[in-house]
Amino acid sequence: MSNKFFTLVLLFILIITSCKDKESGFSSFNGFVQGTTYSIVFENNDHINLIELRSKVEEILHDFDMSLSLYQDSSILSMINRNEEAMPDSFFIEAFDRSKEINLTTGGAFDITVGPLVEAWGFGPDEQKSFTESKRDSLLSLVGMEKVEIRDGRVYKTDPHIHLDFNAIAQGYSVDIISEYFGGLGIERFLVEIGGEVRVKGDKKGVLWRIGIDRPEDNNMSPGTDLQAIISLKDRSLATSGNYRKFYVEDGIKYSHTIDPKTGYPARNQLLSATIIADDCATADGIATACMVMGKDRTIDFLNLHPEFEAYLIFSDDEGNFKTWATRNLTEFISLPE
């Protein structure tokens, strides 16, 4: 699965956070949370105190982090992974239930029990690789959503060595949490972006929100510097997963952070990045990760069976050239960068 708390993934939000926003009735603010950045733009009716709103958003995200982050030793997730006494909160339960749904939808390509494999390959918090062929079978025996359940307010695991990893859904889910908070304030037009995952409501002064998709070249670490395409969006969520910002090369072989829960190895295929559009960002996030596991051909077959998702894929052909594929209904909303 993807290590998304410390990876800025594949997007640049084409928004202007200047006095123009204020003049057009829109306000914006940004900051740093969960080891990444966030940006929010919204229609302001002048009754909202920006300082108080930003403080509340960061308070919610802090509480979220203390539930689902692998990088907080005292988070609920960390304690449950260590088999300590910890009660899952509403964030944890909702993320677990969503993960189970996506696991079923993707035929197991998305699986939050892949944590021990992620750690063994050196993509966990300690970044220490310990994977060996002799360990593979024992690690795979810890993988499977059917081996974990929440019952009577407790998390039960069939093996205490099972570790959960929500990184491939948590960032998208945090976008949903903040978006729902804004909706509760009666705000009808907004964009919420956290670590590159996006949810928008309405439009911006009659124009659809424009989301840039980065060109998936190795070490393209600056979102927005080199764009592949721009997607116009309204009332939906968008998430992208890829293999070009979190990887390492060993003995000439590139190992990406997306681990296939069925083989135990980092996913290796022609698919370079998958952008998924869905009603909620948690689902878009999880499906995008599953696509990177499935690869181009299986992903296209999957998308043909699931018209509820729109997608934009970037892959390499046999000669190493970049190619793209998009779902039919999305094509009219895709444009090339100027």
C-alpha positions in Angstrom: 0.0 0.0 0.0 1.1 3.6 -0.3 2.9 5.6 2.3 0.9 8.7 1.9 1.4 10.6 5.2 4.9 11.4 4.0 4.4 11.4 0.2 3.0 14.4 -1.7 1.2 12.5 -4.4 0.9 13.5 -8.0 -1.3 16.6 -8.0 -1.1 20.3 -8.1 -4.2 22.4 -7.5 -4.5 25.1 -10.0 -5.8 27.8 -7.7 -4.8 31.4 -7.2 -4.6 32.3 -3.5 -4.2 36.1 -3.9 -6.3 39.2 -3.5 -8.4 38.0 -6.5 -10.0 35.4 -4.3 -11.0 38.0 -1.8 -12.4 40.2 -4.4 -14.5 37.4 -5.9 -15.9 36.3 -2.6 -13.5 33.4 -2.1 -11.0 33.0 0.8 -8.2 30.5 1.1 -5.6 29.3 3.6 -3.0 26.5 3.7 -0.7 24.8 6.1 1.3 21.7 7.1 -0.3 18.6 8.6 0.2 14.9 8.7 3.7 15.3 7.3 2.3 17.0 4.2 0.6 20.2 3.0 -3.0 21.2 2.7 -4.9 23.9 0.9 -8.5 25.1 1.2 -10.4 27.5 -0.9 -14.0 28.4 -0.2 -16.7 30.9 -0.8 -16.8 33.3 2.2 -19.9 35.1 3.2 -17.9 37.3 5.4 -19.4 35.8 8.5 -16.5 33.3 8.9 -13.4 34.1 11.0 -10.5 32.7 9.0 -8.2 32.4 12.0 -10.8 30.5 13.9 -11.7 28.3 10.9 -8.1 27.4 10.2 -7.6 26.5 13.9 -10.6 24.3 13.9 -9.5 22.5 10.7 -6.1 21.8 12.1 -7.6 20.6 15.4 -9.8 18.1 13.4 -6.8 16.9 11.4 -4.7 16.5 14.6 -7.5 14.4 16.2 -7.6 12.4 12.9 -3.8 11.9 13.0 -4.0 10.6 16.6 -6.4 8.0 15.4 -5.0 6.7 12.2 -1.3 7.7 11.8 1.5 5.1 11.9 3.9 8.0 12.6 2.4 8.9 16.0 3.4 6.4 18.6 0.4 7.2 20.8 -2.2 7.0 18.0 -5.0 4.5 18.3 -3.6 2.7 15.3 -0.1 2.4 16.7 -1.4 1.1 20.0 -3.7 -1.5 18.3 -0.8 -2.6 16.1 1.2 -3.1 19.3 -1.7 -5.1 20.8 -2.1 -2.5 23.6 -5.5 -1.7 25.2 -7.1 0.9 22.8 -10.6 1.5 21.8 -11.2 2.4 18.1 -12.8 5.8 17.7 -15.3 6.9 15.0 -12.4 7.8 12.6 -10.9 4.4 13.0 -14.1 2.5 12.6 -15.2 4.4 9.5 -11.8 4.0 7.9 -11.9 0.3 8.7 -15.4 -0.2 7.2 -14.5 1.8 4.1 -11.3 -0.3 3.7 -13.3 -3.5 3.9 -15.7 -2.3 1.2 -12.8 -1.3 -1.1 -11.1 -4.6 -0.5 -14.2 -6.5 -1.6 -14.7 -4.2 -4.6 -11.2 -4.6 -5.8 -11.0 -8.4 -5.2 -8.3 -7.9 -2.6 -6.0 -5.6 -4.5 -6.5 -3.0 -1.7 -5.8 -4.4 1.7 -4.9 -2.5 4.9 -3.5 -5.7 6.5 -0.5 -5.4 4.2 1.3 -3.4 6.9 3.9 -6.0 7.8 4.9 -6.3 4.1 5.2 -2.5 3.8 7.4 -2.4 6.8 9.5 -5.3 5.7 10.2 -3.7 2.3 11.4 -0.5 4.1 8.4 1.8 3.5 7.3 1.9 7.1 8.0 4.6 9.7 11.6 3.2 10.4 12.4 2.9 6.6 14.5 -0.2 7.3 14.2 -3.1 4.8 14.1 -6.5 6.3 12.3 -8.5 3.6 13.8 -11.8 2.6 12.5 -14.7 0.5 12.4 -16.9 3.5 10.2 -14.4 5.3 7.7 -14.0 2.4 5.3 -16.8 3.3 5.2 -15.9 7.0 4.5 -12.3 6.1 1.8 -13.2 3.6 0.1 -15.3 6.3 -0.6 -12.0 8.1 -2.4 -10.5 5.1 -6.2 -10.7 4.7 -9.1 -8.5 5.7 -11.0 -11.5 7.0 -8.3 -11.9 9.7 -9.4 -8.6 11.5 -12.8 -7.5 12.7 -14.3 -4.8 15.0 -16.7 -6.3 17.4 -18.3 -4.7 20.5 -16.1 -1.7 20.2 -12.9 -3.7 20.0 -10.4 -4.8 17.3 -9.9 -8.5 17.1 -7.0 -10.0 15.1 -6.4 -13.7 14.4 -2.7 -13.2 14.9 -1.1 -10.5 17.1 1.6 -9.9 14.5 -1.0 -8.5 12.1 -0.4 -4.7 11.6 -2.9 -2.4 9.9 -1.8 0.4 7.6 -4.4 3.0 6.6 -2.0 5.2 4.6 -3.6 4.3 1.3 -7.0 5.6 2.4 -6.4 8.0 5.3 -5.4 11.1 3.4 -8.4 10.8 1.2 -10.6 10.1 4.2 -9.3 13.2 6.0 -10.3 15.3 2.9 -13.8 13.9 3.3 -13.9 14.8 7.0 -12.9 18.4 6.4 -15.3 18.6 3.4 -18.2 17.4 5.6 -17.2 20.0 8.2 -17.4 22.7 5.6 -20.7 21.4 4.4 -22.0 21.6 7.9 -21.1 25.3 8.0 -23.4 25.8 5.0 -20.6 26.5 2.6 -21.7 25.6 -0.9 -18.5 26.1 -2.9 -15.1 24.9 -1.8 -12.0 22.9 -2.6 -10.3 20.8 0.1 -6.8 19.4 -0.8 -4.6 17.4 1.5 -1.4 15.9 0.3 -2.7 16.0 -3.3 -6.0 14.4 -2.6 -9.0 16.6 -3.5 -12.7 17.1 -3.0 -14.7 19.9 -4.5 -18.2 21.2 -4.1 -19.9 23.5 -6.6 -17.7 25.7 -8.8 -15.6 28.8 -8.4 -17.5 31.8 -9.8 -19.1 29.7 -12.6 -15.9 27.9 -13.6 -15.1 24.3 -12.7 -12.2 23.6 -10.4 -9.1 22.7 -12.3 -6.8 20.0 -11.0 -3.4 19.4 -12.5 -2.1 15.9 -12.9 1.7 15.6 -12.7 3.8 13.9 -15.3 5.0 10.7 -13.7 8.7 11.0 -14.0 11.0 9.6 -11.4 11.9 12.1 -8.7 9.4 14.7 -9.9 9.0 16.0 -6.3 7.5 19.4 -7.0 3.8 19.2 -7.7 2.7 21.4 -10.6 6.2 21.8 -12.1 5.7 19.4 -15.0 2.0 18.7 -15.7 0.7 15.9 -17.9 -2.9 17.1 -18.0 -5.6 19.2 -16.3 -8.9 17.8 -15.1 -12.0 20.0 -14.6 -14.1 18.9 -11.6 -17.3 19.7 -9.8 -19.1 18.0 -6.9 -16.7 15.1 -6.8 -13.4 13.8 -5.3 -10.1 13.0 -7.0 -7.1 11.0 -5.9 -3.9 9.9 -7.6 -1.5 7.1 -6.9 1.8 6.4 -8.6 5.2 4.9 -8.2 7.6 7.7 -9.0 7.9 9.6 -5.7 8.3 6.9 -3.2 10.7 4.2 -4.3 14.3 3.0 -4.1 16.7 1.2 -6.4 18.7 -1.8 -5.3 21.0 -3.8 -7.5 19.5 -2.0 -10.5 15.9 -2.9 -9.6 13.3 -0.3 -8.8 11.1 -1.1 -5.8 8.0 1.0 -5.4 6.1 1.6 -2.2 2.9 0.0 -3.5 2.9 -3.6 -2.3 0.8 -6.3 -3.9 -1.0 -8.0 -1.0 -1.3 -11.3 -3.0 2.4 -11.7 -4.0 4.1 -9.8 -1.2 6.3 -7.9 -3.7 6.2 -4.3 -4.8 3.9 -3.9 -7.8 5.8 -3.9 -11.1 3.8 -3.1 -14.2 3.4 -0.5 -17.0 1.0 1.7 -15.0 2.8 4.8 -13.8 0.0 6.7 -12.2 -3.8 6.2 -11.7 -6.1 9.1 -11.1 -9.5 8.1 -9.8 -12.6 10.3 -9.5 -15.4 9.2 -7.1 -18.1 10.6 -5.0 -15.9 10.5 -1.8 -12.1 10.9 -1.6 -11.5 7.9 0.7 -12.9 5.7 -2.0 -11.0 7.5 -4.8 -7.8 7.1 -2.7 -8.2 3.4 -2.1 -9.2 2.6 -5.7 -6.2 4.5 -7.0 -3.9 2.4 -4.9 -5.6 -0.8 -6.0 -5.2 0.2 -9.7 -1.4 0.5 -9.2 -1.4 -3.1 -7.8 -3.6 -4.4 -10.7 -1.7 -2.8 -13.5 -3.0 -1.2 -16.7 -5.0 -4.0 -18.4 -6.6 -5.3 -15.2 -7.4 -1.7 -14.2 -9.2 -1.0 -17.5 -11.2 -4.2 -17.1 -12.1 -3.2 -13.6 -13.1 0.3 -14.6 -15.3 -1.1 -17.4 -17.2 -3.0 -14.8 -17.4 0.0 -12.4 -18.9 3.0 -14.3 -19.3 4.8 -10.9 -15.6 5.7 -11.2 -13.9 7.9 -13.7 -10.2 7.5 -14.4 -7.2 8.9 -16.1 -4.2 6.5 -16.4 -0.7 7.2 -17.4 1.4 4.2 -18.5 4.5 3.4 -20.5 4.5 1.4 -23.7 7.1 -1.2 -24.7 9.5 1.5 -25.9 9.1 3.5 -22.6 7.0 6.3 -24.0 4.3 7.9 -21.9 0.7 6.9 -23.0 -2.6 7.8 -21.5 -6.1 6.3 -21.2 -9.3 7.8 -19.8 -12.8 6.7 -19.2 -15.1 7.9 -21.9 -17.2 10.3 -19.8 -14.1 12.0 -18.5 -12.4 12.9 -21.8 -14.3 16.2 -22.3 -13.1 17.4 -18.9 -9.4 16.8 -19.7 -7.2 19.5 -21.2 -3.5 19.9 -21.8 -1.4 22.3 -19.8 -0.6 25.6 -21.4 
